[in-house]
Amino acid sequence: MPLHNFHIIESTLREGEQFSTATFTTAQKIEIATLLDQFGVEMLEMTSPCASPRSEADIRAVLAENLNLRVLTHVRCTREDAQRAIDTGVHGVDIVIGTSPQLMTHSHGKDIRQIIDLAADVLSFVREQSPDIILRFSTEDSFRSSEADLMRVYLAIADLGLVNRLGIADTVGVAMPSQVWRLVNQLVRMTGLDIEFHGHNDSGCAIANAAAALEAGATHVDTTVLGLGERNGITPLGGLIARLYTLNRDYVSRYNLPLLPQIDRLIADICQLDIPFSNYITGSSAFTHKAGIHAKGVLADPETYEAINPGDFGLTREISIGHHLTGWNAVRNRAQSLGLNLDDQTLRAITQTIKQQADDNALTPQEIDDLLMEASLQTAGGLA
């Protein structure tokens, strides 16, 4: 189905804070929130005000910036947590409680009937205190929960008529895209409510699962910058953008795409991380072409070997030529960029020289330029 009608809930300041090296100051949170707002995310989820005094103060500080995005906070299913959240002035409260056997046994100790009764009480309390607040109810560890239990909980909550959306969470990253599609589609058909997907990446399916959720009718997806979060993190903002861009560029046209590299670098610097070479869009190799046949195709038409246009993100592609896999088309392109007019025979000969020398060590760009300049001078000398 078309994926135009969705919203990003950016959770770097909630789920992202749970990453091992993530500790954000108040000033950094404001900077991150401002950049994400400029990028165009619709919602920002922040750590529960119950976590610490500064967590509460930070919510108020971000709200004071009067950004365009809506500020949410994520709390346990208790009146006390909900009241603390409401008191901060947030635009939305995200209520969560575990429904898997593991969490019912080792977390809160309640059975399904008790979960429904507690959720009904807390959600009613929130709606009484703040009739216009954005209210979400989510199960935790949804994909290790009994499907019968899940549907019993969701249908009971939907029947209350109190929440704006329902959330499902692949808390330990075990779901397959087909499972996500089936559950989301079932909830859309049976409740008619907006559906939010929160997917962890423990088994590498977070982006695929988020896309499956949207295809099935989900309206909201949780992301973090660089995929930060508990353990292996959750759906990365850049990864979701890349996935949707390759399906249809119109799906992400409302976002300020050239800001993505700056956002990734900011979080990497704060968390003392290197951006992986293979990172979606902003990795150092994302738009580097090496093999001769690839270079030839990209030079003729970038879409030959690129599904994403780096220019849309304020980035440029690189044609790597100082190696034994290089092709003469790439060498010709470099010569032309230097303003050198070398014939094909000369360029092919230089290419063979590069290949032979690079079998031992790759050549630097300067070494290649020197070969091209020397050939140009020899050609000019011969003509003279």
C-alpha positions as CSV (number, residue, x, y, z in Angstrom):
1,M,0.0,0.0,0.0
2,P,1.2,3.6,-0.4
3,L,3.3,4.8,2.4
4,H,2.7,8.6,2.4
5,N,0.7,8.7,5.6
6,F,3.2,7.9,8.3
7,H,5.0,9.7,11.1
8,I,8.4,9.3,12.6
9,I,8.6,9.1,16.4
10,E,12.3,10.0,16.9
11,S,13.4,8.3,20.2
12,T,17.1,9.2,20.4
13,L,16.3,11.1,23.6
14,R,14.6,8.1,25.1
15,E,15.6,4.7,23.6
16,G,18.9,6.2,22.5
17,E,19.7,7.2,26.0
18,Q,19.7,3.5,26.8
19,F,22.7,2.9,24.5
20,S,25.9,2.0,26.4
21,T,27.8,5.2,25.7
22,A,25.0,7.7,25.4
23,T,24.8,10.4,28.0
24,F,23.3,13.7,26.8
25,T,23.5,17.0,28.6
26,T,20.6,19.3,28.6
27,A,22.3,21.5,26.1
28,Q,23.0,18.5,23.8
29,K,19.4,17.4,24.1
30,I,18.2,20.8,23.0
31,E,20.7,20.7,20.1
32,I,19.6,17.2,19.0
33,A,15.9,18.1,19.3
34,T,16.4,21.3,17.3
35,L,18.2,19.4,14.5
36,L,15.6,16.7,14.4
37,D,12.9,19.3,14.2
38,Q,14.7,21.0,11.3
39,F,15.0,17.6,9.6
40,G,11.2,17.3,9.9
41,V,10.4,14.4,12.3
42,E,6.9,14.8,13.5
43,M,7.4,13.5,17.1
44,L,10.2,13.4,19.7
45,E,10.1,10.8,22.5
46,M,12.0,11.6,25.7
47,T,13.0,9.6,28.7
48,S,10.4,9.3,31.5
49,P,10.4,12.2,34.0
50,C,10.4,9.5,36.6
51,A,13.9,8.4,35.6
52,S,15.7,11.2,37.4
53,P,15.3,14.9,38.3
54,R,17.2,16.0,35.3
55,S,15.2,13.8,33.0
56,E,12.1,15.8,34.0
57,A,13.9,19.1,33.8
58,D,15.2,18.2,30.3
59,I,11.6,17.6,29.0
60,R,10.6,21.0,30.2
61,A,13.8,22.6,28.6
62,V,13.0,21.0,25.2
63,L,9.4,22.1,25.4
64,A,10.5,25.6,26.2
65,E,12.1,25.7,22.7
66,N,8.6,25.7,21.1
67,L,9.7,23.4,18.3
68,N,7.3,22.3,15.6
69,L,7.5,18.6,16.5
70,R,5.4,17.1,19.3
71,V,7.2,16.1,22.4
72,L,6.2,12.7,24.0
73,T,7.4,10.8,27.0
74,H,7.4,7.0,27.6
75,V,6.2,5.8,31.0
76,R,5.1,2.7,32.9
77,C,1.5,1.8,33.3
78,T,0.9,3.5,36.6
79,R,-1.0,6.6,37.7
80,E,2.0,8.0,39.4
81,D,4.2,7.8,36.3
82,A,1.3,9.2,34.2
83,Q,0.8,12.2,36.5
84,R,4.5,13.1,36.4
85,A,4.4,13.0,32.6
86,I,1.3,15.2,32.4
87,D,2.8,17.7,34.8
88,T,5.7,18.3,32.5
89,G,3.4,19.7,29.8
90,V,4.3,17.1,27.1
91,H,2.1,16.9,24.1
92,G,1.7,13.1,24.4
93,V,2.1,10.2,26.9
94,D,3.2,6.7,25.8
95,I,1.9,4.1,28.2
96,V,3.6,0.6,28.1
97,I,3.3,-2.7,29.9
98,G,4.7,-6.2,29.1
99,T,2.5,-9.0,27.9
100,S,4.9,-11.8,27.2
101,P,5.2,-14.7,29.7
102,Q,8.7,-13.6,30.5
103,L,7.7,-10.1,31.5
104,M,4.4,-11.1,33.2
105,T,6.5,-13.5,35.4
106,H,9.6,-11.5,36.0
107,S,8.7,-7.9,35.5
108,H,5.3,-6.8,36.9
109,G,3.8,-10.1,38.0
110,K,0.3,-9.4,36.6
111,D,-1.9,-11.7,34.4
112,I,-3.8,-10.5,31.3
113,R,-7.0,-9.6,33.2
114,Q,-5.0,-7.5,35.6
115,I,-3.1,-5.9,32.8
116,I,-6.4,-4.9,31.1
117,D,-7.8,-3.5,34.4
118,L,-4.7,-1.6,35.2
119,A,-4.4,-0.1,31.7
120,A,-8.1,0.9,31.7
121,D,-7.6,2.7,35.1
122,V,-4.4,4.5,34.0
123,L,-5.7,5.5,30.6
124,S,-9.0,6.8,32.1
125,F,-7.0,8.7,34.7
126,V,-4.8,10.3,32.0
127,R,-7.8,11.3,29.8
128,E,-9.6,12.8,32.8
129,Q,-6.5,14.8,33.8
130,S,-5.7,15.9,30.2
131,P,-8.6,15.4,27.7
132,D,-6.6,16.7,24.7
133,I,-3.2,14.9,25.3
134,I,-1.9,12.5,22.7
135,L,-2.3,9.1,24.3
136,R,-0.8,5.8,23.2
137,F,-1.0,2.3,24.8
138,S,1.6,-0.3,23.9
139,T,2.3,-3.8,24.8
140,E,6.0,-4.7,25.5
141,D,7.6,-7.8,24.0
142,S,4.6,-8.2,21.7
143,F,6.2,-10.9,19.5
144,R,6.9,-13.3,22.4
145,S,3.4,-12.7,23.7
146,S,0.5,-15.1,23.0
147,E,-1.5,-13.8,20.0
148,A,-4.7,-14.5,21.9
149,D,-3.5,-12.5,24.9
150,L,-2.4,-9.7,22.6
151,M,-5.7,-9.4,20.8
152,R,-7.6,-9.6,24.1
153,V,-5.6,-6.7,25.5
154,Y,-5.7,-4.5,22.3
155,L,-9.4,-5.0,21.7
156,A,-10.3,-4.2,25.3
157,I,-8.2,-1.0,25.2
158,A,-9.6,0.0,21.8
159,D,-13.2,-0.5,23.1
160,L,-12.4,2.1,25.8
161,G,-12.2,4.8,23.2
162,L,-9.5,6.6,25.1
163,V,-6.3,6.2,23.1
164,N,-5.1,7.9,19.9
165,R,-2.9,4.9,18.8
166,L,-1.8,1.4,19.8
167,G,1.8,0.4,19.9
168,I,3.4,-3.0,19.2
169,A,7.0,-3.6,20.2
170,D,9.6,-6.2,19.0
171,T,11.4,-5.6,22.3
172,V,14.1,-8.3,21.8
173,G,14.3,-8.2,18.1
174,V,12.9,-11.7,17.2
175,A,10.1,-10.8,14.8
176,M,10.1,-11.6,11.0
177,P,8.6,-9.0,8.6
178,S,5.8,-11.4,7.8
179,Q,4.8,-11.6,11.5
180,V,4.9,-7.8,11.8
181,W,2.8,-7.4,8.7
182,R,0.2,-9.8,9.9
183,L,-0.1,-8.4,13.4
184,V,-0.2,-4.8,12.3
185,N,-2.7,-5.5,9.5
186,Q,-4.9,-7.4,12.0
187,L,-4.9,-4.5,14.4
188,V,-5.7,-1.9,11.7
189,R,-8.7,-3.9,10.5
190,M,-10.0,-4.8,13.9
191,T,-9.5,-1.5,15.8
192,G,-9.3,1.3,13.2
193,L,-6.8,3.0,15.3
194,D,-3.4,4.4,14.4
195,I,-0.6,1.8,14.9
196,E,3.0,2.5,16.1
197,F,5.8,0.0,15.5
198,H,8.9,-0.2,17.8
199,G,11.5,-2.7,16.5
200,H,14.8,-3.8,18.0
201,N,17.7,-4.9,15.8
202,D,19.1,-7.9,17.7
203,S,18.7,-10.2,14.6
204,G,19.1,-7.5,11.9
205,C,15.5,-7.1,10.9
206,A,14.6,-3.7,12.4
207,I,14.4,-1.8,9.1
208,A,12.7,-4.6,7.2
209,N,10.2,-5.0,10.1
210,A,9.5,-1.2,10.2
211,A,8.9,-1.2,6.4
212,A,6.6,-4.2,6.8
213,A,4.6,-2.5,9.5
214,L,4.1,0.6,7.3
215,E,3.1,-1.7,4.3
216,A,0.5,-3.3,6.6
217,G,-1.0,0.1,7.6
218,A,1.0,1.3,10.6
219,T,1.0,5.1,10.9
220,H,4.0,5.6,13.2
221,V,7.6,4.2,13.4
222,D,10.1,4.7,16.2
223,T,13.6,5.5,15.2
224,T,16.9,6.6,16.7
225,V,19.9,8.3,15.1
226,L,22.4,5.6,14.0
227,G,20.0,3.0,15.5
228,L,21.1,3.7,19.1
229,G,19.3,1.9,21.9
230,E,19.3,-1.0,24.3
231,R,21.7,-3.7,23.1
232,N,21.8,-3.6,19.3
233,G,19.4,-0.7,19.2
234,I,16.3,-0.1,17.1
235,T,15.3,1.0,13.6
236,P,17.9,3.7,12.6
237,L,16.5,7.0,11.3
238,G,18.9,7.0,8.3
239,G,18.1,3.3,7.6
240,L,14.3,3.9,7.5
241,I,14.8,7.0,5.3
242,A,17.0,4.9,2.9
243,R,14.5,2.1,2.7
244,L,11.5,4.4,2.0
245,Y,13.6,6.5,-0.5
246,T,14.3,3.4,-2.6
247,L,10.7,2.5,-2.7
248,N,9.5,6.0,-3.7
249,R,11.4,9.2,-3.2
250,D,8.1,11.0,-2.6
251,Y,7.7,9.1,0.7
252,V,10.6,11.1,2.2
253,S,10.4,14.3,0.2
254,R,9.0,16.2,3.2
255,Y,12.2,15.7,5.2
256,N,15.2,17.9,5.1
257,L,17.5,15.1,3.8
258,P,20.8,17.1,3.6
259,L,20.7,17.5,7.4
260,L,21.0,13.7,7.9
261,P,24.8,13.6,7.7
262,Q,25.1,16.4,10.3
263,I,22.6,14.6,12.6
264,D,24.6,11.3,12.3
265,R,27.9,13.0,13.0
266,L,26.6,14.9,16.0
267,I,25.3,11.7,17.7
268,A,28.5,9.8,16.8
269,D,30.7,12.6,18.3
270,I,28.6,12.8,21.5
271,C,28.6,9.0,22.0
272,Q,32.3,8.7,20.9
273,L,31.4,6.4,18.0
274,D,32.7,5.9,14.5
275,I,30.0,5.9,11.9
276,P,30.2,2.4,10.4
277,F,31.6,2.3,6.8
278,S,28.5,0.5,5.8
279,N,26.1,2.9,7.4
280,Y,23.0,3.7,5.4
281,I,23.6,6.9,3.4
282,T,26.3,8.4,5.7
283,G,28.8,5.6,5.8
284,S,32.2,6.3,4.2
285,S,31.6,3.7,1.6
286,A,28.0,4.4,0.9
287,F,28.7,6.1,-2.5
288,T,32.1,4.7,-3.3
289,H,32.5,2.8,-6.6
290,K,35.5,0.6,-7.2
291,A,35.2,-2.2,-9.7
292,G,35.8,-1.2,-13.3
293,I,32.4,-2.3,-14.6
294,H,30.7,-0.4,-11.8
295,A,32.7,2.8,-12.4
296,K,31.9,2.6,-16.1
297,G,28.2,2.3,-15.4
298,V,28.0,5.0,-12.8
299,L,30.0,7.4,-15.0
300,A,27.5,6.8,-17.8
301,D,24.5,7.0,-15.6
302,P,24.7,7.0,-11.8
303,E,21.4,5.1,-11.5
304,T,23.2,2.1,-13.1
305,Y,24.6,1.2,-9.7
306,E,23.0,3.7,-7.3
307,A,19.5,3.4,-5.9
308,I,20.1,6.5,-3.8
309,N,21.3,9.8,-5.2
310,P,24.0,11.2,-2.8
311,G,23.2,14.7,-4.0
312,D,19.8,14.5,-2.3
313,F,21.6,14.2,1.0
314,G,24.3,16.9,0.3
315,L,26.9,14.2,-0.4
316,T,29.0,13.2,-3.4
317,R,30.0,9.9,-4.9
318,E,33.6,8.7,-5.2
319,I,35.1,6.7,-8.1
320,S,38.1,4.8,-6.6
321,I,40.8,4.2,-9.3
322,G,44.1,3.5,-7.6
323,H,43.7,-0.3,-7.4
324,H,44.0,-3.4,-9.6
325,L,40.3,-3.6,-10.3
326,T,40.2,-0.2,-12.0
327,G,38.9,0.3,-15.5
328,W,40.1,2.7,-18.2
329,N,36.8,4.6,-18.2
330,A,37.4,5.7,-14.6
331,V,41.0,6.7,-15.5
332,R,39.6,8.7,-18.5
333,N,37.2,10.5,-16.2
334,R,40.0,11.5,-13.9
335,A,42.1,12.8,-16.8
336,Q,39.1,14.8,-18.1
337,S,38.5,16.3,-14.6
338,L,42.2,17.5,-14.7
339,G,41.6,19.1,-18.1
340,L,43.9,16.6,-19.9
341,N,43.2,15.4,-23.4
342,L,44.6,11.9,-23.7
343,D,43.7,9.4,-26.4
344,D,42.2,6.1,-25.6
345,Q,45.4,4.1,-26.3
346,T,47.3,6.2,-23.8
347,L,44.6,5.9,-21.2
348,R,44.5,2.2,-21.6
349,A,48.2,2.0,-21.2
350,I,48.1,4.1,-18.0
351,T,45.3,1.8,-16.7
352,Q,47.5,-1.2,-17.2
353,T,50.3,0.5,-15.3
354,I,48.0,1.3,-12.4
355,K,46.8,-2.3,-12.3
356,Q,50.4,-3.7,-12.2
357,Q,51.6,-1.3,-9.6
358,A,48.4,-1.7,-7.5
359,D,48.8,-5.5,-7.3
360,D,51.4,-4.7,-4.5
361,N,50.0,-1.4,-3.1
362,A,47.1,0.8,-4.0
363,L,48.1,4.1,-5.6
364,T,47.2,7.4,-4.0
365,P,45.2,9.9,-6.0
366,Q,48.3,12.1,-6.3
367,E,50.3,9.2,-7.8
368,I,47.6,8.6,-10.4
369,D,47.5,12.3,-11.2
370,D,51.3,12.2,-11.6
371,L,51.0,9.4,-14.1
372,L,48.4,11.3,-16.1
373,M,50.3,14.5,-16.1
374,E,53.5,12.8,-17.2
375,A,51.6,11.1,-20.0
376,S,50.2,14.5,-21.0
377,L,53.6,16.1,-21.0
378,Q,55.1,13.3,-23.1
379,T,52.2,13.6,-25.6
380,A,52.7,17.4,-25.8
381,G,56.5,16.9,-26.3
382,G,55.9,14.4,-29.0
383,L,53.5,16.8,-30.8
384,A,56.1,19.6,-30.5
